[in-house]
Amino acid sequence: MIQTLYLAWQYLSFHRLKTAILVTSITLITYLPTGLRVLVQQSSDQLTARAESTPLIVGAKGSPLELVLNTLYFRSEYPEPMKFSEVKRIRETGLASAIPMYIRFHSRGTPIVGTSFDYFGFRSLKVAKGRPLATLGECVLGSRVAASLGLEPGDHLISSPESVFDLAGVYPLKMRVVGTLTFSNTADDDAIFVDLKTAWVIEGLGHGHQDMAKPEAAGGVLKVEGNKVVANASVVQYSEITEDNIDSFHFHGDLSEYPITAVVAVPPAAKSSALLQGRFESADLMIQIVRPTGVMNDLLDTILTVQQFVVAGAIIVGAATLSSVILVFMLSLRLRRREIETMFKIGGSRLTVGLLMASEIIGVLVIGVVLAGGLTLITRAFGAVVIRAVLRM
């Protein structure tokens, strides 16, 4: 038996190209369905885990999926905004705590998440280096953002303008990095966090001006009427908030009218959740309340349906490939007829020759299945990394 396996191995080693093609075919036939299932399962686990940890999301009426993806993963298109007054409205019901979210701007391709301090406690996010947010114009970085951009507390980060030509005159904000967060293996690792008011400053809703009473600002004074100084268009709006100018920053109008993209509502119990959802069932309201688990399950149902078609296609292609492999083996046996006759002439029995041919076929199948198993294990180990990379795109 050992001699038979040795001869089979020598034959496969000598015909390297044919063996490599056959092994590759068997590997792909076996790996594609199993690898796809592993990736889909890991995607499902990641999507549902974050959704399950978020009880309810309140946002402007529109696409529930877009609202959930923007609030949970900070990656979808900018949803329709709603008024900040909705936060107070939810809190006044006494049915849930409310965490405002404003996710619209970016810096170096990374989403800037405007929120309140309650968000960090809700997500169990802790500061690894530096300190938490304290004043206007500061930001803390997710662990992967800090590593990829090479930033530490004390460095600065500039927000990206929404368009090349900003006719509104809103300048990018230079933010001071005051801390980096511990690794959480969630979308929070890929975000820049700022206070809600800092996000409004980025949008241009809050701003600061030069102190027109100072001598260096004389060039910007148009006229003086008693205690009132009228400035001309050359007055500089600050693009960086420092200790020297933070007192000059202010907001015009009613803050309750300012925009946010969502509110994460956290009811203390299932009964409170049901009552709160009932408050937003009216068709007259321009606000919707969604359960992230329900929205993500609907998305996963679609993904699983697509997966079934893909797996079916892979099985059909695999069957065709397997037929080709069988044909190759059959043609190989016909081409090796003289070699087989020689084995009989030198004393080889039909059993021995049959075992030799079978060993070659089984050897190719075993090597292909083992390689497919190895690829599946690699997919299981690193699939989550690939999924996160896709979500960040």
BAROVO-149021 format. One record per residue (C-alpha): x, y, z; residue in three letters. Coordinates in pm, whole numbers, padded with zeros to 5 digits, always signed. Example, Ala and Ser with C-alpha at 12.3 -4.5 7.8 and 13.67 -1.06 7.14 Angstrom:
+01230-00450+00780Ala
+01367-00106+00714Ser
This chain:
+00000+00000+00000Met
+00286+00235+00085Ile
+00445+00166-00254Gln
+00114+00244-00425Thr
+00082+00578-00244Leu
+00445+00657-00327Tyr
+00389+00594-00699Leu
+00071+00804-00692Ala
+00254+01093-00524Trp
+00539+01076-00772Gln
+00294+01087-01062Tyr
+00114+01393-00919Leu
+00446+01565-00847Ser
+00574+01502-01200Phe
+00258+01644-01362His
+00260+01960-01153Arg
+00054+02181-01383Leu
-00229+01933-01426Lys
-00230+01859-01052Thr
-00234+02232-00964Ala
-00530+02296-01196Ile
-00727+02003-01055Leu
-00648+02095-00693Val
-00747+02459-00756Thr
-01077+02350-00908Ser
-01159+02120-00615Ile
-01057+02391-00366Thr
-01282+02655-00521Leu
-01574+02414-00558Ile
-01555+02334-00187Thr
-01461+02679-00053Tyr
-01702+02916-00228Leu
-02027+02796-00065Pro
-01873+02747+00281Thr
-01670+03069+00273Gly
-01975+03268+00162Leu
-02182+03124+00446Arg
-01912+03217+00699Val
-01896+03576+00571Leu
-02274+03613+00571Val
-02298+03472+00923Gln
-02029+03706+01054Gln
-02196+04001+00880Ser
-02525+03906+01042Ser
-02363+03878+01383Asp
-02195+04219+01357Gln
-02501+04397+01224Leu
-02741+04246+01477Thr
-02506+04291+01775Ala
-02492+04670+01740Arg
-02860+04690+01655Ala
-02957+04483+01958Glu
-02760+04714+02185Ser
-02958+05016+02056Thr
-03323+05001+02172Pro
-03487+05276+01964Leu
-03388+05545+01714Ile
-03594+05857+01647Val
-03545+06052+01327Gly
-03715+06247+01050Ala
-03954+06049+00832Lys
-03777+05885+00543Gly
-03585+05564+00487Ser
-03563+05367+00816Pro
-03260+05176+00683Leu
-03076+05497+00598Glu
-03154+05637+00944Leu
-03034+05322+01123Val
-02715+05284+00918Leu
-02625+05649+00966Asn
-02687+05637+01341Thr
-02523+05300+01409Leu
-02240+05291+01155Tyr
-02201+05660+01054Phe
-02165+05553+00690Arg
-02491+05599+00498Ser
-02606+05912+00319Glu
-02690+06213+00534Tyr
-03056+06163+00636Pro
-03314+06437+00665Glu
-03248+06644+00980Pro
-03497+06715+01256Met
-03509+06976+01531Lys
-03311+06949+01853Phe
-03638+07013+02037Ser
-03726+06645+01980Glu
-03466+06555+02244Val
-03652+06758+02505Lys
-03982+06614+02389Arg
-03862+06256+02444Ile
-03712+06339+02783Arg
-04031+06509+02898Glu
-04228+06189+02841Thr
-04025+06026+03118Gly
-04028+05704+02914Leu
-03666+05707+02796Ala
-03338+05888+02812Ser
-03245+06066+02488Ala
-02902+06089+02325Ile
-02887+06337+02034Pro
-02679+06252+01725Met
-02565+06479+01445Tyr
-02369+06286+01181Ile
-02308+06491+00872Arg
-01948+06609+00843Phe
-01614+06437+00781His
-01244+06489+00829Ser
-00997+06304+00607Arg
-01278+06072+00502Gly
-01367+05988+00863Thr
-01717+06069+00995Pro
-01749+06336+01264Ile
-02011+06234+01519Val
-02169+06517+01714Gly
-02333+06388+02031Thr
-02364+06435+02406Ser
-02154+06292+02689Phe
-02426+06033+02755Asp
-02328+05851+02436Tyr
-01993+05741+02576Phe
-02156+05587+02880Gly
-02425+05423+02669Phe
-02165+05257+02442Arg
-01925+05187+02735Ser
-01651+05389+02562Leu
-01354+05481+02777Lys
-01063+05715+02714Val
-00734+05533+02659Ala
-00514+05842+02625Lys
-00579+06205+02715Gly
-00914+06312+02856Arg
-01283+06335+02758Pro
-01442+06631+02581Leu
-01464+06944+02794Ala
-01501+07258+02583Thr
-01608+07375+02239Leu
-01379+07281+01950Gly
-01237+06962+02102Glu
-01260+06606+01968Cys
-01178+06252+02075Val
-01081+05982+01828Leu
-01180+05619+01790Gly
-00889+05379+01830Ser
-00856+05286+01462Arg
-00885+05649+01351Val
-00606+05752+01589Ala
-00385+05467+01466Ala
-00451+05522+01093Ser
-00405+05901+01109Leu
-00117+05883+01357Gly
-00271+06140+01592Leu
-00223+06180+01966Glu
-00379+06411+02227Pro
-00252+06762+02160Gly
-00259+06725+01780Asp
-00512+06898+01556His
-00763+06781+01297Leu
-00944+06996+01038Ile
-01298+06924+00924Ser
-01354+06882+00551Ser
-01582+07125+00365Pro
-01894+06970+00215Glu
-01818+07126-00122Ser
-01525+07293-00293Val
-01716+07617-00335Phe
-01873+07714-00003Asp
-02083+08019-00087Leu
-02207+08044+00269Ala
-01861+08133+00387Gly
-01840+07852+00642Val
-01477+07777+00711Tyr
-01336+07432+00804Pro
-01291+07402+01180Leu
-00951+07318+01323Lys
-01027+07087+01616Met
-00793+06996+01900Arg
-00754+06626+01975Val
-00788+06582+02351Val
-00821+06204+02377Gly
-00834+05866+02208Thr
-01080+05590+02296Leu
-01011+05229+02388Thr
-01063+04964+02120Phe
-01426+04847+02112Ser
-01433+04647+01786Asn
-01734+04850+01670Thr
-01804+05140+01435Ala
-01704+05375+01720Asp
-01340+05286+01650Asp
-01373+05452+01308Asp
-01524+05785+01412Ala
-01428+06130+01540Ile
-01647+06244+01831Phe
-01727+06606+01910Val
-01976+06789+02126Asp
-02306+06868+01956Leu
-02235+07241+01966Lys
-01899+07184+01798Thr
-02083+07010+01511Ala
-02307+07316+01482Trp
-01999+07537+01468Val
-01867+07323+01180Ile
-02195+07386+00999Glu
-02159+07760+01057Gly
-02449+07794+01299Leu
-02214+07910+01571Gly
-01918+08139+01515His
-01683+08388+01676Gly
-01556+08729+01565His
-01259+08949+01627Gln
-01286+09187+01922Asp
-01350+09508+01728Met
-01251+09720+02031Ala
-00888+09605+01999Lys
-00643+09823+01801Pro
-00544+09536+01566Glu
-00906+09513+01447Ala
-00923+09881+01341Ala
-00904+09787+00972Gly
-01233+09600+01001Gly
-01431+09885+01163Val
-01681+10049+00930Leu
-01817+10302+01179Lys
-01872+10358+01550Val
-02211+10466+01684Glu
-02180+10524+02059Gly
-02109+10189+02219Asn
-02200+10006+01896Lys
-01924+09908+01654Val
-02026+09831+01294Val
-01777+09604+01117Ala
-01717+09559+00745Asn
-01689+09233+00547Ala
-01320+09190+00631Ser
-01400+09069+00985Val
-01246+08726+01031Val
-01458+08435+01144Gln
-01236+08210+01348Tyr
-01166+07862+01210Ser
-01008+07748+01536Glu
-01145+07770+01889Ile
-00880+07861+02146Thr
-00874+07984+02503Glu
-00832+08338+02372Asp
-01137+08342+02144Asn
-01375+08084+02290Ile
-01572+08357+02470Asp
-01648+08525+02138Ser
-01822+08216+01999Phe
-02198+08233+02008His
-02511+08093+01844Phe
-02791+08290+01685His
-03154+08199+01729Gly
-03320+07927+01935Asp
-03098+07619+01988Leu
-03409+07400+01998Ser
-03452+07476+01627Glu
-03100+07357+01541Tyr
-03060+07036+01337Pro
-02978+06683+01449Ile
-02998+06363+01245Thr
-03128+06123+01512Ala
-03201+06059+01877Val
-03105+05731+02042Val
-03387+05661+02288Ala
-03308+05425+02577Val
-03621+05316+02766Pro
-03570+05156+03109Pro
-03816+04873+03039Ala
-04013+04704+02761Ala
-04337+04873+02873Lys
-04178+05218+02843Ser
-04050+05124+02499Ser
-04396+05024+02381Ala
-04554+05341+02520Leu
-04289+05561+02359Leu
-04336+05394+02022Gln
-04709+05459+02054Gly
-04642+05832+02092Arg
-04484+05841+01743Phe
-04743+05633+01556Glu
-04944+05934+01438Ser
-04935+05979+01060Ala
-04939+06357+01109Asp
-04597+06359+01272Leu
-04291+06426+01059Met
-04090+06208+01297Ile
-04051+05831+01297Gln
-03933+05590+01565Ile
-03773+05262+01459Val
-03640+04949+01626Arg
-03291+04890+01479Pro
-03325+04512+01525Thr
-03635+04504+01306Gly
-03473+04717+01034Val
-03152+04510+01034Met
-03346+04182+01028Asn
-03528+04302+00717Asp
-03191+04387+00562Leu
-03050+04048+00659Leu
-03349+03872+00507Asp
-03264+04040+00178Thr
-02896+03948+00215Ile
-02984+03585+00291Leu
-03212+03572-00013Thr
-02931+03699-00232Val
-02696+03452-00063Gln
-02923+03163-00156Gln
-02910+03264-00523Phe
-02532+03306-00506Val
-02486+02967-00338Val
-02716+02805-00594Ala
-02510+02961-00871Gly
-02188+02845-00704Ala
-02325+02490-00677Ile
-02419+02488-01047Ile
-02076+02620-01145Val
-01919+02371-00904Gly
-02109+02083-01060Ala
-01993+02191-01405Ala
-01635+02221-01281Thr
-01656+01883-01110Leu
-01778+01730-01435Ser
-01477+01882-01607Ser
-01248+01734-01343Val
-01402+01389-01391Ile
-01359+01427-01767Leu
-00992+01516-01717Val
-00940+01202-01508Phe
-01118+00985-01767Met
-00913+01127-02053Leu
-00601+01086-01843Ser
-00679+00715-01798Leu
-00724+00672-02174Arg
-00394+00847-02242Leu
-00224+00626-01984Arg
-00350+00299-02139Arg
-00002+00192-02249Arg
+00133+00278-01904Glu
-00137+00061-01743Ile
-00064-00227-01983Glu
+00302-00206-01887Thr
+00207-00235-01518Met
+00012-00555-01595Phe
+00305-00698-01793Lys
+00550-00646-01508Ile
+00324-00830-01265Gly
+00088-00568-01132Gly
-00257-00700-01040Ser
-00581-00531-01133Arg
-00630-00442-00765Leu
-00289-00279-00744Thr
-00336-00077-01063Val
-00687+00024-00951Gly
-00557+00136-00611Leu
-00287+00341-00784Leu
-00539+00523-01003Met
-00776+00572-00710Ala
-00491+00705-00490Ser
-00413+00972-00746Glu
-00778+01083-00764Ile
-00826+01070-00387Ile
-00497+01258-00336Gly
-00618+01547-00552Val
-00955+01552-00374Leu
-00798+01544-00026Val
-00550+01823-00103Ile
-00829+02038-00249Gly
-01061+01982+00048Val
-00781+02051+00298Val
-00693+02378+00124Leu
-01061+02475+00116Ala
-01083+02402+00489Gly
-00778+02621+00550Gly
-00929+02906+00349Leu
-01253+02871+00545Thr
-01064+02894+00875Leu
-00880+03204+00749Ile
-01212+03355+00646Thr
-01358+03281+00988Arg
-01055+03442+01159Ala
-01024+03752+00940Phe
-01372+03784+00790Gly
-01470+04041+01053Ala
-01177+04260+00949Val
-01286+04241+00585Val
-01645+04322+00675Ile
-01538+04630+00877Arg
-01320+04744+00585Ala
-01617+04714+00349Val
-01840+04907+00591Leu
-01581+05186+00610Arg
-01575+05227+00231Met
